[in-house]
Amino acid sequence: MSPRVITLESEIDWPGFRREARTLLASLVPPDEVVWQTPGHPAPELWQAEAPPSPVAGSAPMRRLGGSGPSRLVVPPAFITLCEKVVLHQDPQRFALLYRLLWRLVHERGLRQDPLDPDRLRARQMLQSVRRDLHKMKAFVRFRPVGQPEGEPPLSVAWFEPEHHIVEAVVPFFVRRFTQMHWAILTPECSVRWMPAPANSPPLAGEDALPGELEFGPGASKEQAPAPDQGEALWLTYYAHIFNPARLKLSMMAKEMPRKYWANLPEAQLIAPLAAQASERTTRMVQAVPAAPRRRIPARAPLPPVDSMHDPEASLAALAKSADRCRDCPLGEHATQVVFGEGALQPPLMLVGEQPGDQEDLAGQPFVGPAGRLLDRALQELGWPRDALYLTNAVKHFKFELRGTRRIHKSPGQREVLACQQWLEREVALVRPKAFVALGATAARALVGRAVPVMSERGQWLTGPAGLPVLITLHPSALLRGDPAEKDSAWRAWLDDLALASRYIRGEEEGALSQPRAEA
Ligand code: URA
């Protein structure tokens, strides 16, 4: 029996294939009775002459599906996705394979459970090959500008040789990526040109409307593509500079950038000479005297001496800006931003914590996370308005350890506290508080200048910067972490500690200073 010849309109006629395959399946036409042809791959002459018209043409008797056959075509959604891509493959047998798979999906129950079936395996290979080709085209198209007549927008043209029929499928990517550029891509099979809409065009009507004009044309030859230009020389210089000889892995490179694409990649001409020098350059790099790592950010301006800072508010802002760029310890490199202090100038109390936490780091403000909320509760109980005080930290950048996507707080080391001392000292000089509350050991050490055992010295007044009193107490996060059974008593004890500073809030500081409970 002669096979039915099905003619598709183009190499990538997915709607046509879908329509024809449905009809054939409904007519119970088995795959080995069908020959698929496209304009680029006509069926053999012999069949052309003898073939009865396609069922879609209407004259072939159709066998409607009876009781034993499927009455509605239901296939897994993954099969449709597979077909959409496999249709783009260059193998002339792709439509026959897809129809055979469709037929077997409907008629062979076991096929869905057999991932090693040869038809399924072949379709999968074809899918992967098309996906790879799409990816490579996105990565390896290189536009070069071509001269345009006076008054015409500049045009950039690229030459590419895809393995499969992927140009139409990949064009939306280039339209999105280079929307404002006038460009054309030439391939042996077809060419495509994008002309962006003029800047003053009316807004687009409808969701699918394109912000420009897309035009497909016939295939081209490599000679029609432009030759290298000056911009390319710049690109090659850049490529040679970023090439790291110590990390050269030719096999990986050839995998990522297969040799068949090299002919159209300007930078590929550099690979052989750069690779030839790689070993010698690496030896030289290893033997070279280590250089100080370059800063990611510009070096900060030198700090002004404290006594030259006359406008405290402006000086504090400048100080915070400078601290943001501080790299005297490694913390600044990883934190989102500096978290400087905030609050009233010349306040009765400056409350000093350890370092900003995760939420403070994101907000750029001290004590806005869980510890800050507990501190706020204490301030409320004590009747201390937060904005009448000044809140800050001994360390100005967040130190953390990444666990998965979570940033877990890490206590700052002594080196980091010391590196930050300059910021705290200047901040104190500008803010001019009457007394300090050291919240936890890091703050106590930064203010008092020695290690302070907080549990034994809590509730005591020690001497801090400029001889001012420093009240020692726990950090609020110690209460958050503490034994839940002792939560209430720990809370009361903490409030008792803090209440010792109430006289500063009430303006009775003279008395407090003259009668510290310990250490002078
Ligand atoms: N812990 C601190 O020490 N400071 C903050 O700003 C927040 C939490």
Residues whose N, C-alpha, C, O or C-beta is under 5 A from the ligand:
A	BS01	URA	G353 E354 Q355 P356 G357 E360 P366 F367 A371 N393
